[in-house]
Amino acid sequence: MNLLILRIAWRNIWRNTRRTAITLATMIICVGVMVWMITVGDGAHEQMIRSALTTGLGSIQIHALDYQQDKAIEKAIFDPGPVIEIAREAPGVEGVSVRLNAFGLISHANASQGCAIIGVDPVGETTISVMDEKVTEGEWLPGTIENERELPIVIGVGIATKLGVGIGDRLFLTIQRFTGDTGYAVYFVKGIFTTGMGEYDKSIAYVPINTLRDVMAVDVPRFSNAVHEVTILLQKGKKEIDAVNFLTGRLASINSQQFEVLDWEKIQPGLKVFINLDNQSMYIMMIFIFIVVAAGIMNTFLMAVFERIREFGILMSLGTRPSSIFNLVIIESALVGFIGAVGGFLFGLVLYGINMIYPWSFAAYSEMGDVMAMDWSMDIYPQLVLFNVMKAVVSIFIITLIAALYPAIKAGSLKPVEALRHV
């Protein structure tokens, strides 16, 4: 009996071939575009996050307690050795390095530029960031300084343009020391990097951490080995919460100092806010698609019911129960919903494949990278997260059934006598 009802339902939905074809085409296009937009959104978000993490942010940062609150330079990790060892043991770690942060003035001839001066381990930094790959002129910081009289510095292209300097030029740095007074140093341009983020390129400079510490910790033995952060990059797909919980528990056993362990969402909340807003706009778009599909389905089945009122009256007069009529209309809507959802999913995969071959370029919106601390000059590739896509596809199928409830109820509530008189 169930197979018979299914056959009847299949025959019924193709009674008016043109109307059914238009309804299915609308569903397939709407679902396909929605599936494609979900993959674009997921891909963009993943690339945005990874770009930010590998351009200096890192997945997790360990600081002295309350350092993130005011970035006071005296709030440093005085003995980073044990912290580094614990960080390397965290689950999912890809790389670990240390940084020393200072703010100062870089000068050349009659020009000067205020910026953040970051002391890094030249080798360790390459395990947590891609800044060495962003160097477009010259080279990244060397692992060993061969000439102590020519200390290397790598600057952003914005700084180089502002100061009018190139590879090998001498720069004068004025830096605040740990004691609060002013320190001075001379560096020579080793490399110039370009990240695609305008503000970053004109406000950041990298120097070897030991050379910066020598300037900042003069006559203060307490800071002779200090760093401001131990930065950790996790492997793709690894959850920050697992590493944060591990690190928080292990670092509590170090009695010499208290620490704070922060994931990237707490360090760079603007990026997380942007992703949430983008997701909300996606949900709004999906609601409009649901409304369009629901309206189309309801219209299609209302028309189908009105055209078959006399037929339903005959069935009821022969003993067919109202519930069977109701079920017949629901089964018909389920068939249409299934075809539309599956067809839309396949159409979305086609769009996804085309987008993989021809990715979107966001170069025209590169200025937005300053807000989210990411490189918007890159191409955006879609990412197929099956769970997110299937949620939308299944939702469309459910919406189809819900939209068909009113026509089905109307068909099941017909009076046989009145239905037989219907013309």
C-alpha atoms as one frame of an Amber mdcrd trajectory, in Angstrom:
protein
   0.000   0.000   0.000   2.821   2.394   0.890   4.530   1.696  -2.447   1.246
   2.291  -4.231   0.770   5.655  -2.484   4.330   6.588  -3.414   3.648   5.778
  -7.081   0.428   7.788  -7.027   2.223  10.717  -5.392   4.980  10.587  -7.989
   2.424  10.565 -10.805   0.498  13.438  -9.239   3.443  15.828  -8.954   4.046
  15.462 -12.690   0.445  16.085 -13.738   1.356  19.687 -14.394   4.897  19.246
 -15.652   5.571  22.931 -16.286   4.509  24.041 -12.790   6.510  21.296 -11.079
   9.567  21.998 -13.234   9.435  25.717 -12.384   9.069  24.931  -8.681  11.981
  22.478  -8.726  14.159  24.853 -10.756  13.519  27.607  -8.217  14.380  25.283
  -5.352  17.525  23.920  -7.006  18.839  27.389  -7.830  18.064  28.757  -4.365
  19.536  25.771  -2.527  22.559  25.631  -4.827  23.400  29.299  -4.310  22.908
  28.899  -0.572  25.217  25.861  -0.437  27.851  27.707  -2.456  27.644  30.816
  -0.251  28.074  28.662   2.849  31.249  27.124   1.409  32.548  30.589   0.469
  31.829  31.877   3.965  33.465  28.910   5.664  36.500  29.158   3.391  36.876
  32.900   3.908  36.578  32.568   7.681  39.146  29.766   7.814  41.603  31.718
   5.680  41.018  34.904   7.640  41.755  33.141  10.906  44.786  31.279   9.582
  46.156  34.448   7.990  45.839  36.335  11.273  47.375  33.480  13.284  50.386
  33.146  10.997  51.004  36.881  10.623  52.014  37.348  14.225  48.908  36.662
  16.279  49.486  32.979  16.999  46.841  30.558  18.258  47.702  31.091  21.931
  49.839  33.580  23.820  51.249  33.203  27.312  51.968  36.434  29.210  52.760
  37.530  32.705  49.511  38.074  34.606  47.544  41.156  33.404  50.012  42.014
  30.628  47.287  41.957  27.964  45.265  44.521  29.918  47.674  47.466  29.657
  50.772  46.092  27.841  53.049  47.549  30.533  56.623  46.635  29.559  57.629
  45.757  33.128  55.035  42.936  33.168  57.390  40.420  31.609  58.043  36.703
  31.952  61.379  36.719  33.794  62.309  33.063  33.326  60.779  31.866  30.035
  62.657  28.543  29.896  60.179  26.417  31.905  57.241  28.136  30.178  58.624
  27.263  26.750  59.123  23.616  27.735  55.532  23.351  28.957  54.255  25.115
  25.814  55.976  22.554  23.583  54.077  19.769  25.384  50.626  21.265  24.760
  48.314  19.191  22.516  48.397  20.062  18.832  51.416  22.384  18.958  53.020
  23.206  15.609  55.487  25.853  16.755  56.565  27.867  19.810  58.568  31.069
  20.013  59.151  34.076  22.265  58.776  37.804  21.738  59.818  40.996  23.455
  57.660  44.019  22.673  58.731  47.647  22.734  57.419  50.928  21.406  59.677
  53.603  20.071  60.768  55.886  17.308  62.672  54.870  14.189  64.627  57.677
  12.535  66.638  58.137   9.375  68.076  61.462   8.226  65.319  64.024   8.884
  62.421  61.551   8.894  61.034  59.489  11.773  58.230  57.005  12.365  56.712
  55.724  15.592  56.144  51.977  15.610  56.110  48.751  17.583  59.508  47.103
  17.736  59.262  43.360  18.245  62.221  41.329  19.385  61.970  37.771  18.079
  63.961  34.580  17.935  64.738  34.640  14.175  64.548  30.844  13.856  61.689
  30.231  16.294  59.559  32.933  14.696  59.495  30.990  11.412  57.725  28.108
  13.205  54.775  30.276  14.277  54.482  32.888  11.533  55.064  33.429   7.829
  56.722  36.806   8.233  59.941  35.461   6.733  57.916  34.633   3.600  56.512
  38.178   3.496  59.968  39.713   2.998  59.903  41.173  -0.516  63.283  42.925
  -0.408  66.417  41.667   1.295  66.297  38.810   3.787  64.713  37.751   7.054
  66.639  38.172  10.310  69.696  35.859  10.469  69.922  33.189  13.153  73.413
  34.353  14.072  74.690  37.932  13.975  78.084  37.953  12.314  78.870  41.631
  12.787  77.845  43.154  16.134  78.325  46.616  14.669  75.628  46.054  12.064
  72.586  44.829  13.965  69.830  43.688  11.541  66.276  44.984  11.445  63.361
  44.001   9.192  60.782  46.734   8.615  57.427  47.042   6.882  57.186  48.565
   3.422  55.188  51.460   4.876  58.042  52.393   7.207  60.575  52.066   4.403
  58.500  54.372   2.201  57.947  56.928   4.973  61.644  57.074   5.890  62.901
  56.684   2.338  65.260  53.833   3.202  66.355  50.626   1.491  68.422  47.536
   2.201  71.623  48.357   4.118  70.528  51.816   5.307  71.127  52.790   8.926
  68.249  53.426  11.330  68.305  55.040  14.783  65.949  53.530  17.340  64.714
  55.346  20.433  63.199  52.801  22.828  61.687  52.837  26.295  63.656  50.667
  28.703  62.287  48.464  31.483  63.376  51.132  33.978  61.264  53.776  32.243
  64.130  55.823  30.846  65.115  56.045  27.193  67.462  53.719  25.357  69.106
  54.134  21.970  70.333  51.710  19.330  71.528  51.663  15.749  70.303  49.010
  13.303  70.770  48.362   9.600  67.911  47.398   7.298  68.202  43.695   6.528
  64.820  43.188   4.891  61.528  44.863   3.996  58.250  42.949   4.310  54.834
  43.446   2.746  51.785  41.827   4.362  48.993  43.569   2.462  47.825  45.244
   5.682  48.602  48.936   5.357  48.695  49.788   9.063  50.766  46.724   9.902
  53.314  47.491   7.192  53.914  50.993   8.520  53.876  50.275  12.241  55.895
  47.068  12.849  59.610  46.313  12.849  61.393  43.082  13.810  64.822  42.768
  15.449  66.653  39.841  17.089  65.334  39.492  20.640  68.777  39.455  22.286
  69.742  42.792  20.728  66.513  44.439  21.876  66.863  42.980  25.375  70.396
  44.369  25.616  69.003  47.872  25.113  65.916  47.514  27.330  67.492  45.678
  30.290  70.676  47.704  30.813  71.772  47.508  34.482  68.618  45.587  35.466
  69.610  41.922  36.022  66.001  40.968  36.760  65.106  41.510  33.069  68.252
  39.948  31.622  66.262  36.993  30.192  62.799  38.574  30.035  60.198  38.122
  27.303  56.693  39.524  27.030  55.018  36.575  25.390  55.459  32.951  24.546
  53.525  32.494  21.314  52.111  29.145  20.200  50.797  28.121  16.793  48.559
  25.056  16.743  48.128  22.649  13.867  45.107  23.125  11.616  41.960  21.676
  13.107  43.272  21.559  16.679  41.098  23.200  19.321  42.552  26.075  21.307
  40.490  25.186  24.373  42.318  21.884  24.836  45.730  23.554  24.735  44.578
  26.444  26.949  43.281  24.070  29.626  46.508  22.054  29.497  48.709  25.137
  29.748  46.653  26.753  32.505  46.936  23.633  34.645  50.651  23.084  34.064
  51.709  26.717  34.444  49.966  26.925  37.817  52.726  24.658  39.174  55.395
  27.299  38.466  55.649  29.195  41.749  57.977  31.975  40.643  55.339  33.902
  38.693  51.667  33.976  37.687  50.654  33.771  34.040  47.703  34.366  31.733
  46.956  32.019  28.835  44.869  33.619  26.080  43.612  32.195  22.803  43.378
  34.313  19.656  39.724  35.182  20.212  40.592  37.037  23.418  43.699  38.658
  21.958  42.028  39.802  18.724  38.271  40.002  19.478  37.638  42.182  16.413
  38.234  39.231  14.095  35.787  37.046  16.012  33.166  39.811  15.994  33.524
  40.203  12.219  33.083  36.452  11.654  29.984  36.407  13.886  28.485  39.359
  12.011  29.225  37.668   8.705  27.532  34.478   9.923  24.488  36.460  10.999
  24.224  38.052   7.561  24.408  34.535   6.099  21.545  33.413   8.361  19.451
  36.391   7.200  20.096  35.436   3.573  19.080  31.838   4.350  15.833  33.046
   5.923  14.954  34.897   2.714  15.713  31.765   0.692  13.519  29.714   3.046
  10.680  32.217   2.569  10.997  32.065  -1.230  11.024  28.258  -1.233   8.147
  28.022   1.261   6.022  30.455  -0.756   6.691  28.517  -3.955   5.823  25.171
  -2.396   2.656  26.470  -0.744   1.482  28.049  -3.990   2.234  24.908  -5.997
   0.335  22.571  -3.696  -2.566  24.927  -3.110  -3.054  25.021  -6.867  -2.706
  21.247  -7.024  -5.337  20.803  -4.299  -7.808  23.208  -5.928  -7.423  21.405
  -9.251  -8.145  18.025  -7.630 -11.002  18.867  -5.259 -13.495  16.790  -7.250
 -10.998  13.913  -7.375 -10.543  14.033  -3.617 -14.343  14.063  -3.198 -14.630
  10.864  -5.256 -11.895   9.192  -3.193 -13.606  10.137   0.053 -17.000   8.941
  -1.197 -15.373   5.576  -1.943 -14.179   5.317   1.658 -10.745   6.967   1.607
 -10.045   8.513   4.987  -9.184  12.242   5.297  -5.854  11.255   6.897  -4.934
   9.327   3.736  -5.638  12.415   1.609  -3.520  14.484   4.011  -0.695  11.944
   3.837  -0.843  11.838   0.037  -0.276  15.603  -0.246   2.536  15.464   2.340
   4.232  12.625   0.453   3.981  14.628  -2.765   5.611  17.625  -1.046   8.283
  15.343   0.404   9.139  14.077  -3.084   9.386  17.630  -4.414  11.402  18.719
  -1.374  13.780  15.770  -1.686  14.392  16.352  -5.393  14.856  20.080  -4.846
  17.177  19.650  -1.853  19.350  16.971  -3.478  19.394  18.785  -6.815  20.298
  22.050  -5.069  23.059  20.329  -3.127  24.557  18.935  -6.343  24.226  22.309
  -8.070  25.966  23.920  -5.103  28.821  21.419  -5.426  29.199  22.414  -9.075
  29.448  26.083  -8.088  31.882  25.115  -5.328  34.076  23.274  -7.853  34.075
  26.221 -10.248  34.979  28.563  -7.379  37.885  26.292  -6.415  39.263  26.671
  -9.943  38.533  30.400 -10.099  38.839  31.751  -6.530  37.606  35.167  -5.477
  40.161  37.947  -5.095  39.583  40.405  -2.252  42.470  42.666  -3.245  40.059
  45.568  -3.765  39.085  45.343  -0.083  42.621  45.073   1.305  42.110  48.105
   3.540  39.735  45.995   5.653  42.724  43.870   6.654  43.769  46.657   9.010
  40.589  46.125  11.013  40.848  42.309  11.281  44.672  42.060  11.272  44.711
  39.807   8.244  45.903  39.866   4.655  42.950  40.562   2.347  45.146  40.618
  -0.737  44.982  36.819  -0.915  42.549  34.782  -3.012  39.622  33.296  -1.109
  38.927  29.599  -1.723  35.653  27.976  -0.603  35.720  25.239   2.010  33.237
  22.370   2.087  32.209  21.782   5.696  29.674  19.007   5.158  27.923  19.524
   8.502  27.196  23.208   7.798  26.012  22.470   4.268  23.789  19.564   5.283
  22.141  21.673   7.990  20.964  24.060   5.286  19.883  21.294   2.886  17.923
  19.406   5.552  16.353  22.691   6.684  15.099  23.303   3.146  13.526  19.829
   3.089  11.801  20.463   6.426  10.617  23.894   5.250   9.075  22.178   2.209
   7.067  19.839   4.433   5.960  22.688   6.684   4.875  24.793   3.703   2.755
  21.892   2.426   0.903  21.473   5.726  -1.778  24.048   4.936  -2.632  22.604
   1.470  -2.596  19.082   2.973  -4.898  20.100   5.839  -7.214  21.808   3.394
  -7.331  18.691   1.206  -7.974  16.419   4.190 -10.767  18.595   5.553 -12.859
  18.585   2.356 -16.487  17.441   2.608 -17.228  14.692   0.036 -20.588  16.161
  -1.051 -19.217  19.679  -1.505 -16.115  18.357  -3.240 -18.215  16.386  -5.743
 -20.193  19.515  -6.630 -16.985  21.509  -7.190 -16.468  22.574 -10.795
